[in-house]
């Protein structure tokens, strides 16, 4: 948010996602119209697939490798924000380009 104040980004704590089960996180992100950014490759991929297959629309999920430094993650998110439209990510789960 410091790099680009126009980006509407909320942490898991700010969005009240901390400690919620993955299906609830996906539902809340969808309700809020937010693309989810997560490190949780172990379970989120399965829950996302189930969520979308059940007919629930998702703004999308960006998977981020745990070992990537925050600065690189921020740069990738900013690049996506600048170079694409939110509609391009609907119902997509993709690995963040680093």
C-alpha positions in Angstrom: 0.0 0.0 0.0 3.0 2.3 0.6 4.2 1.6 -3.0 0.8 2.3 -4.6 -1.9 3.8 -2.3 -4.6 3.1 -4.9 -4.3 -0.6 -4.4 -7.1 -1.9 -2.2 -5.1 -4.6 -0.2 -6.0 -6.0 3.2 -4.0 -8.4 5.3 -5.5 -11.6 6.6 -5.8 -9.9 10.0 -7.4 -6.7 8.5 -9.9 -8.8 6.5 -10.7 -11.0 9.5 -9.4 -14.2 7.7 -6.9 -15.3 10.3 -7.8 -18.7 11.7 -10.8 -19.3 9.3 -11.1 -22.6 7.4 -10.2 -22.3 3.7 -13.8 -22.6 2.5 -14.8 -19.7 4.7 -11.8 -17.7 3.5 -12.8 -18.3 -0.1 -16.4 -17.3 0.6 -15.5 -14.1 2.4 -13.0 -13.1 -0.3 -15.8 -13.7 -2.9 -18.3 -11.8 -0.9 -15.9 -8.9 -0.7 -14.9 -9.2 -4.3 -11.2 -9.6 -3.4 -8.6 -11.7 -5.1 -7.0 -13.9 -2.5 -3.2 -14.0 -2.1 -2.1 -17.0 -0.1 0.9 -19.2 0.7 -1.4 -22.1 1.6 -0.6 -24.5 -1.3 -1.3 -27.6 0.8 -5.0 -27.2 1.2 -6.2 -24.0 -0.6 -5.8 -25.5 -4.1 -8.2 -28.3 -3.3 -10.7 -26.1 -1.5 -10.6 -23.6 -4.4 -11.4 -26.3 -6.9 -14.3 -27.5 -4.8 -15.5 -24.0 -4.3 -15.6 -23.2 -8.0 -17.0 -26.6 -9.0 -19.8 -26.1 -6.6 -20.8 -23.0 -8.7 -19.4 -20.4 -6.5 -17.8 -17.5 -8.3 -14.4 -16.4 -7.1 -12.5 -13.2 -7.9 -9.4 -15.5 -8.1 -6.5 -16.8 -6.0 -2.8 -16.0 -6.4 -0.6 -18.6 -4.8 2.7 -17.3 -3.4 5.7 -19.5 -2.6 6.5 -19.3 1.1 10.2 -18.7 0.6 9.8 -15.6 -1.6 10.9 -12.4 0.0 8.0 -9.8 0.6 9.6 -7.2 -1.7 9.4 -9.5 -4.7 5.8 -10.5 -3.9 4.9 -6.8 -3.7 6.5 -6.1 -7.1 4.6 -9.0 -8.7 1.3 -8.0 -7.2 1.8 -4.4 -8.4 2.7 -5.6 -11.9 -0.5 -7.7 -12.0 -2.5 -4.7 -10.8 -1.0 -2.4 -13.4 -1.0 -4.8 -16.4 -4.4 -6.6 -16.0 -8.0 -6.3 -15.2 -9.7 -8.0 -12.2 -12.0 -9.8 -14.6 -9.0 -11.7 -16.0 -8.5 -13.5 -12.6 -12.1 -14.6 -12.0 -12.3 -18.3 -11.1 -8.5 -18.6 -11.7 -6.0 -20.1 -9.3 -2.5 -19.2 -10.5 1.0 -19.1 -9.0 2.2 -15.6 -8.6 4.8 -14.8 -11.3 8.1 -14.0 -9.4 
